[in-house]
Amino acid sequence: MAPSPYNAPTRHYFETAPGAGVLAGASVGRGAAGSRAHGTWVQFDLDAAGGRITAARFLAFGCPHTIAAASRVTELAVGRELEAGLPVSVADLRTLFEVPVEKLGRLLTVEDAWAAAVGAARHRGGA
């Protein structure tokens, strides 16, 4: 059997996908980026109150690195301030999941979807 091209953290977050799903309600901000037609799409749902994230979920279409990164982001988000920047840097995600340079754009899609969700959550009154 050939070795997996993905490291242990990538396999873990891809296979278990903590944070996968959607949130509903008047206070939920939803943001997405990418395109399924182009192979990578990510959506984040954020619920916030008093400027802090109270719940975060994601949906993603893409490679295991994309799904793992989106999952890790939602895991780190709860309890943090509602900020446009990811709760973990793209560089740290790249290192943790050993994302090859040719797939770096997928992490930028995660970052763009996060910023869109934060903007939507602020608009809904979470800030």
LOMIZA-873567 format. One record per residue: x, y, z of N, C-alpha, C, CB in turn; residue in three letters. Coordinates in nm, 4 decimals, decimal comma. Glycine has a CB too. Example, Ala and Ser with C-alpha at 12.3 -4.5 7.8 and 13.67 -1.06 7.14 Angstrom:
<sites>
1,3190 / -0,5690 / 0,7800 / 1,2300 / -0,4500 / 0,7800 / 1,3200 / -0,3300 / 0,7800 / 1,1308 / -0,4473 / 0,9046 / ALA
1,2850 / -0,2250 / 0,7080 / 1,3670 / -0,1060 / 0,7140 / 1,2900 / 0,0030 / 0,7870 / 1,4084 / -0,0598 / 0,5725 / SER
</sites>
This chain:
<sites>
0,0847 / -0,1182 / 0,0000 / 0,0000 / 0,0000 / 0,0000 / 0,0892 / 0,1245 / 0,0000 / -0,0963 / -0,0002 / 0,1229 / MET
0,0572 / 0,2187 / -0,0853 / 0,1355 / 0,3419 / -0,0977 / 0,1102 / 0,4317 / 0,0228 / 0,1008 / 0,4165 / -0,2291 / ALA
0,2131 / 0,5044 / 0,0666 / 0,1930 / 0,5974 / 0,1789 / 0,1001 / 0,7119 / 0,1376 / 0,3291 / 0,6538 / 0,2281 / PRO
0,0285 / 0,7645 / 0,2358 / -0,0639 / 0,8746 / 0,2109 / 0,0148 / 1,0016 / 0,1766 / -0,1552 / 0,8984 / 0,3343 / SER
-0,0355 / 1,0795 / 0,0807 / 0,0302 / 1,2071 / 0,0506 / -0,0014 / 1,3158 / 0,1543 / -0,0116 / 1,2551 / -0,0877 / PRO
-0,0837 / 1,2811 / 0,2536 / -0,1254 / 1,3784 / 0,3540 / -0,0700 / 1,3399 / 0,4910 / -0,2793 / 1,3886 / 0,3591 / TYR
-0,0281 / 1,4405 / 0,5678 / 0,0267 / 1,4134 / 0,7004 / -0,0859 / 1,3799 / 0,7989 / 0,1082 / 1,5346 / 0,7510 / ASN
-0,0477 / 1,3392 / 0,9199 / -0,1447 / 1,2958 / 1,0205 / -0,2461 / 1,4050 / 1,0576 / -0,0716 / 1,2506 / 1,1449 / ALA
-0,2043 / 1,5316 / 1,0808 / -0,3052 / 1,6339 / 1,1123 / -0,4057 / 1,6548 / 0,9975 / -0,2359 / 1,7667 / 1,1445 / PRO
-0,3576 / 1,6510 / 0,8744 / -0,4491 / 1,6678 / 0,7605 / -0,5500 / 1,5538 / 0,7579 / -0,3706 / 1,6733 / 0,6267 / THR
-0,5017 / 1,4329 / 0,7721 / -0,5928 / 1,3176 / 0,7713 / -0,6935 / 1,3268 / 0,8860 / -0,5130 / 1,1860 / 0,7814 / ARG
-0,6470 / 1,3661 / 1,0044 / -0,7374 / 1,3772 / 1,1191 / -0,8503 / 1,4777 / 1,0931 / -0,6588 / 1,4185 / 1,2440 / HIS
-0,8140 / 1,5992 / 1,0557 / -0,9164 / 1,7030 / 1,0351 / -1,0037 / 1,6743 / 0,9145 / -0,8510 / 1,8391 / 1,0188 / TYR
-0,9496 / 1,6100 / 0,8132 / -1,0285 / 1,5735 / 0,6957 / -1,1286 / 1,4633 / 0,7306 / -0,9362 / 1,5277 / 0,5807 / PHE
-1,0829 / 1,3641 / 0,8048 / -1,1680 / 1,2489 / 0,8358 / -1,2719 / 1,2784 / 0,9435 / -1,0826 / 1,1330 / 0,8796 / GLU
-1,2385 / 1,3612 / 1,0414 / -1,3326 / 1,3897 / 1,1503 / -1,4096 / 1,5197 / 1,1288 / -1,2583 / 1,3963 / 1,2823 / THR
-1,3507 / 1,6140 / 1,0605 / -1,4113 / 1,7427 / 1,0247 / -1,4883 / 1,8097 / 1,1382 / -1,5030 / 1,7235 / 0,9089 / ALA
-1,4220 / 1,8318 / 1,2547 / -1,4927 / 1,9060 / 1,3583 / -1,5311 / 2,0447 / 1,3055 / -1,4054 / 1,9180 / 1,4862 / PRO
-1,6504 / 2,0859 / 1,3348 / -1,6973 / 2,2161 / 1,2881 / -1,7744 / 2,2108 / 1,1577 / -1,5819 / 2,3077 / 1,2721 / GLY
-1,7856 / 2,0939 / 1,0966 / -1,8608 / 2,0836 / 0,9711 / -2,0092 / 2,1014 / 0,9988 / -1,8346 / 1,9475 / 0,9014 / ALA
-2,0763 / 2,1726 / 0,9118 / -2,2197 / 2,1933 / 0,9248 / -2,2575 / 2,3374 / 0,9002 / -2,2669 / 2,1506 / 1,0614 / GLY
-2,3803 / 2,3695 / 0,9313 / -2,4312 / 2,5049 / 0,9113 / -2,4960 / 2,5534 / 1,0407 / -2,5329 / 2,5097 / 0,7933 / VAL
-2,5064 / 2,6840 / 1,0529 / -2,5778 / 2,7474 / 1,1626 / -2,6978 / 2,8206 / 1,1050 / -2,4855 / 2,8444 / 1,2421 / LEU
-2,8007 / 2,8341 / 1,1844 / -2,9200 / 2,9071 / 1,1408 / -2,9568 / 3,0085 / 1,2475 / -3,0390 / 2,8103 / 1,1132 / ALA
-3,0290 / 3,1094 / 1,2062 / -3,0767 / 3,2100 / 1,2998 / -3,0488 / 3,3497 / 1,2504 / -3,0138 / 3,1902 / 1,4349 / GLY
-3,1189 / 3,4435 / 1,3084 / -3,1097 / 3,5825 / 1,2652 / -2,9733 / 3,6436 / 1,2899 / -3,2136 / 3,6642 / 1,3344 / ALA
-2,8979 / 3,5910 / 1,3852 / -2,7685 / 3,6501 / 1,4184 / -2,6516 / 3,5859 / 1,3438 / -2,7450 / 3,6397 / 1,5663 / SER
-2,6781 / 3,4873 / 1,2614 / -2,5716 / 3,4148 / 1,1920 / -2,5277 / 3,4890 / 1,0663 / -2,6179 / 3,2732 / 1,1558 / VAL
-2,3972 / 3,5081 / 1,0545 / -2,3388 / 3,5665 / 0,9340 / -2,2762 / 3,4557 / 0,8510 / -2,2335 / 3,6753 / 0,9694 / GLY
-2,3040 / 3,4564 / 0,7218 / -2,2526 / 3,3534 / 0,6316 / -2,1694 / 3,4187 / 0,5231 / -2,3679 / 3,2709 / 0,5695 / ARG
-2,0532 / 3,3598 / 0,4994 / -1,9667 / 3,4091 / 0,3923 / -1,9032 / 3,2926 / 0,3202 / -1,8585 / 3,5033 / 0,4475 / GLY
-1,8843 / 3,3088 / 0,1903 / -1,8253 / 3,2023 / 0,1093 / -1,7267 / 3,2608 / 0,0103 / -1,9342 / 3,1226 / 0,0354 / ALA
-1,6387 / 3,1734 / -0,0369 / -1,5416 / 3,2132 / -0,1395 / -1,5067 / 3,0897 / -0,2219 / -1,4124 / 3,2767 / -0,0753 / ALA
-1,4573 / 3,1156 / -0,3409 / -1,4180 / 3,0074 / -0,4296 / -1,5318 / 2,9639 / -0,5187 / -1,3677 / 2,8903 / -0,3501 / GLY
-1,5101 / 2,8516 / -0,5853 / -1,6071 / 2,8010 / -0,6808 / -1,5923 / 2,6495 / -0,6923 / -1,5894 / 2,8690 / -0,8188 / SER
-1,7032 / 2,5806 / -0,6834 / -1,6984 / 2,4353 / -0,7021 / -1,6494 / 2,4025 / -0,8419 / -1,8370 / 2,3719 / -0,6778 / ARG
-1,6872 / 2,4825 / -0,9382 / -1,6440 / 2,4586 / -1,0754 / -1,4922 / 2,4661 / -1,0901 / -1,7096 / 2,5588 / -1,1685 / ALA
-1,4283 / 2,5457 / -1,0051 / -1,2823 / 2,5586 / -1,0087 / -1,2129 / 2,4693 / -0,9061 / -1,2427 / 2,7030 / -0,9850 / HIS
-1,2905 / 2,3883 / -0,8324 / -1,2320 / 2,2882 / -0,7459 / -1,2178 / 2,3215 / -0,5993 / -1,1040 / 2,2563 / -0,7956 / GLY
-1,2432 / 2,4469 / -0,5601 / -1,2321 / 2,4837 / -0,4191 / -1,3398 / 2,5850 / -0,3841 / -1,0919 / 2,5405 / -0,3874 / THR
-1,4201 / 2,5507 / -0,2859 / -1,5251 / 2,6393 / -0,2365 / -1,5355 / 2,6193 / -0,0858 / -1,6627 / 2,6112 / -0,3075 / TRP
-1,5452 / 2,7291 / -0,0112 / -1,5552 / 2,7229 / 0,1345 / -1,6615 / 2,8221 / 0,1810 / -1,4175 / 2,7534 / 0,2018 / VAL
-1,7408 / 2,7786 / 0,2785 / -1,8410 / 2,8646 / 0,3424 / -1,8235 / 2,8563 / 0,4927 / -1,9859 / 2,8236 / 0,3014 / GLN
-1,8272 / 2,9703 / 0,5591 / -1,8277 / 2,9748 / 0,7043 / -1,9577 / 3,0376 / 0,7517 / -1,7058 / 3,0533 / 0,7580 / PHE
-2,0138 / 2,9845 / 0,8586 / -2,1271 / 3,0434 / 0,9290 / -2,0758 / 3,0822 / 1,0670 / -2,2506 / 2,9437 / 0,9376 / ASP
-2,0977 / 3,2067 / 1,1048 / -2,0526 / 3,2562 / 1,2350 / -2,1677 / 3,3165 / 1,3118 / -1,9411 / 3,3593 / 1,2184 / LEU
-2,1789 / 3,2786 / 1,4366 / -2,2738 / 3,3411 / 1,5277 / -2,1898 / 3,4182 / 1,6289 / -2,3690 / 3,2344 / 1,5979 / ASP
-2,2261 / 3,5412 / 1,6547 / -2,1476 / 3,6249 / 1,7454 / -2,2396 / 3,7103 / 1,8306 / -2,0497 / 3,7140 / 1,6668 / ALA
-2,1891 / 3,7426 / 1,9477 / -2,2596 / 3,8316 / 2,0391 / -2,1554 / 3,9107 / 2,1156 / -2,3536 / 3,7524 / 2,1364 / ALA
-2,1804 / 4,0399 / 2,1310 / -2,0880 / 4,1233 / 2,2063 / -1,9482 / 4,1267 / 2,1479 / -2,0812 / 4,0761 / 2,3468 / GLY
-1,9385 / 4,1086 / 2,0161 / -1,8089 / 4,1143 / 1,9493 / -1,7270 / 3,9861 / 1,9596 / -1,7300 / 4,2264 / 2,0053 / GLY
-1,7859 / 3,8790 / 2,0137 / -1,7156 / 3,7502 / 2,0265 / -1,7916 / 3,6414 / 1,9512 / -1,6993 / 3,7107 / 2,1761 / ARG
-1,7163 / 3,5509 / 1,8940 / -1,7748 / 3,4393 / 1,8202 / -1,8259 / 3,3363 / 1,9205 / -1,6709 / 3,3754 / 1,7221 / ILE
-1,9545 / 3,3028 / 1,9088 / -2,0149 / 3,2048 / 1,9988 / -2,0286 / 3,0671 / 1,9332 / -2,1514 / 3,2539 / 2,0448 / THR
-2,0284 / 3,0628 / 1,8008 / -2,0356 / 2,9355 / 1,7281 / -1,9812 / 2,9573 / 1,5878 / -2,1823 / 2,8804 / 1,7233 / ALA
-1,9187 / 2,8533 / 1,5332 / -1,8642 / 2,8599 / 1,3979 / -1,8783 / 2,7236 / 1,3318 / -1,7156 / 2,9053 / 1,3994 / ALA
-1,9218 / 2,7234 / 1,2071 / -1,9341 / 2,6012 / 1,1274 / -1,8827 / 2,6291 / 0,9870 / -2,0819 / 2,5508 / 1,1235 / ARG
-1,8535 / 2,5222 / 0,9144 / -1,8072 / 2,5372 / 0,7776 / -1,8651 / 2,4288 / 0,6875 / -1,6552 / 2,5338 / 0,7728 / PHE
-1,8700 / 2,4601 / 0,5607 / -1,8925 / 2,3643 / 0,4534 / -1,7793 / 2,3877 / 0,3551 / -2,0359 / 2,3809 / 0,3853 / LEU
-1,7304 / 2,2818 / 0,2932 / -1,6201 / 2,2990 / 0,1985 / -1,6262 / 2,1927 / 0,0904 / -1,4847 / 2,2935 / 0,2708 / ALA
-1,5839 / 2,2335 / -0,0259 / -1,5655 / 2,1434 / -0,1390 / -1,4221 / 2,1641 / -0,1839 / -1,6699 / 2,1708 / -0,2563 / PHE
-1,3434 / 2,0596 / -0,1800 / -1,2045 / 2,0740 / -0,2208 / -1,1212 / 1,9568 / -0,1729 / -1,1467 / 2,2042 / -0,1681 / GLY
-0,9934 / 1,9746 / -0,1787 / -0,8994 / 1,8694 / -0,1393 / -0,8965 / 1,8552 / 0,0129 / -0,7575 / 1,9002 / -0,1931 / CYS
-0,8356 / 1,7475 / 0,0639 / -0,8250 / 1,7314 / 0,2086 / -0,7601 / 1,8494 / 0,2802 / -0,7478 / 1,6081 / 0,2387 / PRO
-0,6643 / 1,9172 / 0,2165 / -0,6023 / 2,0338 / 0,2805 / -0,7058 / 2,1441 / 0,3043 / -0,4862 / 2,0875 / 0,1938 / HIS
-0,7931 / 2,1674 / 0,2085 / -0,8957 / 2,2712 / 0,2208 / -0,9895 / 2,2399 / 0,3360 / -0,9752 / 2,2849 / 0,0900 / THR
-1,0373 / 2,1177 / 0,3401 / -1,1324 / 2,0773 / 0,4434 / -1,0653 / 2,0796 / 0,5807 / -1,1889 / 1,9368 / 0,4133 / ILE
-0,9427 / 2,0309 / 0,5892 / -0,8703 / 2,0312 / 0,7164 / -0,8494 / 2,1731 / 0,7674 / -0,7353 / 1,9607 / 0,7012 / ALA
-0,8102 / 2,2632 / 0,6798 / -0,7854 / 2,4019 / 0,7206 / -0,9136 / 2,4693 / 0,7682 / -0,7245 / 2,4816 / 0,6048 / ALA
-1,0229 / 2,4527 / 0,6935 / -1,1500 / 2,5132 / 0,7344 / -1,1960 / 2,4566 / 0,8685 / -1,2582 / 2,4896 / 0,6269 / ALA
-1,1771 / 2,3291 / 0,8878 / -1,2143 / 2,2653 / 1,0132 / -1,1332 / 2,3208 / 1,1298 / -1,1954 / 2,1146 / 1,0033 / SER
-1,0037 / 2,3334 / 1,1115 / -0,9165 / 2,3872 / 1,2172 / -0,9556 / 2,5310 / 1,2512 / -0,7680 / 2,3813 / 1,1736 / ARG
-0,9872 / 2,6095 / 1,1519 / -1,0267 / 2,7486 / 1,1738 / -1,1515 / 2,7556 / 1,2621 / -1,0524 / 2,8196 / 1,0389 / VAL
-1,2522 / 2,6733 / 1,2326 / -1,3741 / 2,6775 / 1,3151 / -1,3457 / 2,6311 / 1,4568 / -1,4846 / 2,5906 / 1,2531 / THR
-1,2573 / 2,5342 / 1,4712 / -1,2225 / 2,4834 / 1,6032 / -1,1589 / 2,5915 / 1,6902 / -1,1281 / 2,3648 / 1,5904 / GLU
-1,0786 / 2,6768 / 1,6313 / -1,0088 / 2,7823 / 1,7055 / -1,0913 / 2,9094 / 1,7238 / -0,8809 / 2,8166 / 1,6353 / LEU
-1,2022 / 2,9226 / 1,6514 / -1,2743 / 3,0492 / 1,6449 / -1,3599 / 3,0813 / 1,7670 / -1,3604 / 3,0492 / 1,5255 / ALA
-1,4240 / 2,9820 / 1,8245 / -1,5212 / 3,0070 / 1,9313 / -1,4536 / 3,0722 / 2,0514 / -1,5898 / 2,8761 / 1,9738 / VAL
-1,5138 / 3,1832 / 2,0953 / -1,4620 / 3,2585 / 2,2087 / -1,3711 / 3,3732 / 2,1687 / -1,3885 / 3,1672 / 2,3000 / GLY
-1,3285 / 3,3756 / 2,0456 / -1,2392 / 3,4833 / 1,9996 / -1,3196 / 3,6043 / 1,9541 / -1,1488 / 3,4338 / 1,8846 / ARG
-1,2494 / 3,7159 / 1,9459 / -1,3130 / 3,8370 / 1,8946 / -1,3484 / 3,8192 / 1,7482 / -1,2213 / 3,9592 / 1,9130 / GLU
-1,4544 / 3,8855 / 1,7071 / -1,5011 / 3,8808 / 1,5694 / -1,4105 / 3,9706 / 1,4852 / -1,6509 / 3,9253 / 1,5587 / LEU
-1,3080 / 3,9124 / 1,4244 / -1,2087 / 3,9868 / 1,3470 / -1,1979 / 3,9284 / 1,2073 / -1,0711 / 3,9847 / 1,4169 / GLU
-1,1650 / 4,0154 / 1,1114 / -1,1540 / 3,9720 / 0,9724 / -1,0420 / 3,8712 / 0,9522 / -1,1318 / 4,0913 / 0,8825 / ALA
-0,9366 / 3,8816 / 1,0325 / -0,8253 / 3,7881 / 1,0188 / -0,8594 / 3,6514 / 1,0758 / -0,7019 / 3,8432 / 1,0875 / GLY
-0,8061 / 3,5489 / 1,0139 / -0,8259 / 3,4131 / 1,0624 / -0,7762 / 3,3992 / 1,2065 / -0,7537 / 3,3128 / 0,9711 / LEU
-0,8326 / 3,3062 / 1,2827 / -0,7825 / 3,2833 / 1,4185 / -0,6470 / 3,2124 / 1,4204 / -0,8831 / 3,2020 / 1,4973 / PRO
-0,5970 / 3,1743 / 1,3057 / -0,4653 / 3,1138 / 1,2881 / -0,4143 / 3,1619 / 1,1524 / -0,4709 / 2,9545 / 1,2967 / VAL
-0,2879 / 3,1903 / 1,1402 / -0,2370 / 3,2460 / 1,0150 / -0,2340 / 3,1425 / 0,9030 / -0,0978 / 3,3026 / 1,0361 / SER
-0,2384 / 3,1912 / 0,7805 / -0,2254 / 3,1050 / 0,6630 / -0,0918 / 3,0317 / 0,6686 / -0,2371 / 3,1875 / 0,5316 / VAL
0,0124 / 3,1008 / 0,7112 / 0,1447 / 3,0371 / 0,7221 / 0,1416 / 2,9219 / 0,8217 / 0,2512 / 3,1401 / 0,7643 / ALA
0,0742 / 2,9403 / 0,9349 / 0,0645 / 2,8340 / 1,0341 / -0,0186 / 2,7168 / 0,9824 / 0,0041 / 2,8881 / 1,1632 / ASP
-0,1266 / 2,7456 / 0,9098 / -0,2062 / 2,6387 / 0,8493 / -0,1230 / 2,5609 / 0,7474 / -0,3324 / 2,6967 / 0,7821 / LEU
-0,0473 / 2,6340 / 0,6685 / 0,0370 / 2,5694 / 0,5672 / 0,1383 / 2,4760 / 0,6336 / 0,1103 / 2,6757 / 0,4815 / ARG
0,1983 / 2,5214 / 0,7423 / 0,2959 / 2,4399 / 0,8140 / 0,2295 / 2,3186 / 0,8786 / 0,3673 / 2,5236 / 0,9204 / THR
0,1204 / 2,3399 / 0,9524 / 0,0527 / 2,2318 / 1,0225 / 0,0102 / 2,1208 / 0,9269 / -0,0683 / 2,2855 / 1,0969 / LEU
-0,0467 / 2,1592 / 0,8145 / -0,1020 / 2,0608 / 0,7214 / -0,0072 / 2,0263 / 0,6061 / -0,2320 / 2,1120 / 0,6653 / PHE
0,1141 / 2,0806 / 0,6103 / 0,2148 / 2,0552 / 0,5066 / 0,1573 / 2,0759 / 0,3655 / 0,2697 / 1,9122 / 0,5204 / GLU
0,0963 / 2,1921 / 0,3476 / 0,0338 / 2,2252 / 0,2196 / 0,1427 / 2,2640 / 0,1194 / -0,0701 / 2,3408 / 0,2363 / VAL
0,1489 / 2,1949 / 0,0056 / 0,2492 / 2,2314 / -0,0949 / 0,2216 / 2,3703 / -0,1521 / 0,2518 / 2,1274 / -0,2082 / PRO
0,3262 / 2,4351 / -0,1965 / 0,3147 / 2,5725 / -0,2468 / 0,2110 / 2,5827 / -0,3589 / 0,4509 / 2,6221 / -0,2971 / VAL
0,1992 / 2,4795 / -0,4412 / 0,1034 / 2,4855 / -0,5524 / -0,0421 / 2,4809 / -0,5045 / 0,1290 / 2,3704 / -0,6491 / GLU
-0,0652 / 2,4487 / -0,3769 / -0,2007 / 2,4468 / -0,3210 / -0,2260 / 2,5645 / -0,2258 / -0,2246 / 2,3151 / -0,2474 / LYS
-0,1347 / 2,6571 / -0,2179 / -0,1487 / 2,7710 / -0,1275 / -0,2761 / 2,8514 / -0,1560 / -0,0266 / 2,8617 / -0,1386 / LEU
-0,3170 / 2,8584 / -0,2802 / -0,4390 / 2,9310 / -0,3164 / -0,5617 / 2,8785 / -0,2449 / -0,4611 / 2,9238 / -0,4648 / GLY
-0,5615 / 2,7520 / -0,2103 / -0,6752 / 2,6946 / -0,1389 / -0,6866 / 2,7524 / 0,0016 / -0,6625 / 2,5426 / -0,1321 / ARG
-0,5724 / 2,7761 / 0,0626 / -0,5752 / 2,8379 / 0,1955 / -0,6194 / 2,9836 / 0,1866 / -0,4368 / 2,8286 / 0,2621 / LEU
-0,5870 / 3,0485 / 0,0769 / -0,6320 / 3,1870 / 0,0576 / -0,7824 / 3,1917 / 0,0363 / -0,5595 / 3,2519 / -0,0620 / LEU
-0,8395 / 3,0878 / -0,0238 / -0,9847 / 3,0789 / -0,0372 / -1,0488 / 3,0656 / 0,1009 / -1,0245 / 2,9592 / -0,1274 / THR
-0,9886 / 2,9854 / 0,1883 / -1,0361 / 2,9735 / 0,3265 / -1,0335 / 3,1110 / 0,3930 / -0,9491 / 2,8720 / 0,4069 / VAL
-0,9251 / 3,1825 / 0,3750 / -0,9113 / 3,3160 / 0,4340 / -1,0172 / 3,4126 / 0,3800 / -0,7709 / 3,3715 / 0,4065 / GLU
-1,0420 / 3,4091 / 0,2507 / -1,1429 / 3,4972 / 0,1902 / -1,2837 / 3,4647 / 0,2408 / -1,1385 / 3,4854 / 0,0372 / ASP
-1,3146 / 3,3357 / 0,2542 / -1,4460 / 3,2961 / 0,3046 / -1,4636 / 3,3419 / 0,4493 / -1,4642 / 3,1433 / 0,2942 / ALA
-1,3570 / 3,3325 / 0,5276 / -1,3620 / 3,3781 / 0,6670 / -1,3927 / 3,5282 / 0,6733 / -1,2279 / 3,3476 / 0,7390 / TRP
-1,3206 / 3,6057 / 0,5946 / -1,3420 / 3,7511 / 0,5945 / -1,4855 / 3,7844 / 0,5541 / -1,2424 / 3,8207 / 0,4988 / ALA
-1,5398 / 3,7133 / 0,4573 / -1,6781 / 3,7365 / 0,4138 / -1,7764 / 3,7027 / 0,5264 / -1,7100 / 3,6524 / 0,2878 / ALA
-1,7509 / 3,5948 / 0,5987 / -1,8393 / 3,5559 / 0,7091 / -1,8325 / 3,6561 / 0,8238 / -1,8028 / 3,4160 / 0,7599 / ALA
-1,7149 / 3,7045 / 0,8545 / -1,7004 / 3,8056 / 0,9599 / -1,7777 / 3,9316 / 0,9212 / -1,5502 / 3,8391 / 0,9846 / VAL
-1,7628 / 3,9746 / 0,7963 / -1,8372 / 4,0915 / 0,7501 / -1,9875 / 4,0720 / 0,7626 / -1,8015 / 4,1225 / 0,6064 / GLY
-2,0358 / 3,9542 / 0,7261 / -2,1789 / 3,9252 / 0,7359 / -2,2237 / 3,9208 / 0,8823 / -2,2116 / 3,7916 / 0,6662 / ALA
-2,1423 / 3,8624 / 0,9702 / -2,1777 / 3,8549 / 1,1125 / -2,1817 / 3,9955 / 1,1740 / -2,0764 / 3,7653 / 1,1894 / ALA
-2,0892 / 4,0800 / 1,1350 / -2,0905 / 4,2184 / 1,1852 / -2,2165 / 4,2906 / 1,1395 / -1,9651 / 4,2953 / 1,1374 / ARG
-2,2540 / 4,2692 / 1,0143 / -2,3742 / 4,3305 / 0,9582 / -2,4989 / 4,2845 / 1,0331 / -2,3867 / 4,2969 / 0,8090 / HIS
-2,4968 / 4,1616 / 1,0804 / -2,6106 / 4,1050 / 1,1539 / -2,6150 / 4,1526 / 1,2985 / -2,6048 / 3,9531 / 1,1505 / ARG
-2,5131 / 4,2258 / 1,3401 / -2,5148 / 4,2808 / 1,4744 / -2,4319 / 4,2077 / 1,5763 / -2,6505 / 4,2858 / 1,5216 / GLY
-2,3420 / 4,1206 / 1,5308 / -2,2594 / 4,0451 / 1,6250 / -2,1429 / 4,1224 / 1,6825 / -2,2078 / 3,9241 / 1,5590 / GLY
-2,1150 / 4,2404 / 1,6256 / -1,9957 / 4,3142 / 1,6698 / -2,0258 / 4,4047 / 1,7850 / -1,9379 / 4,3950 / 1,5569 / ALA
</sites>
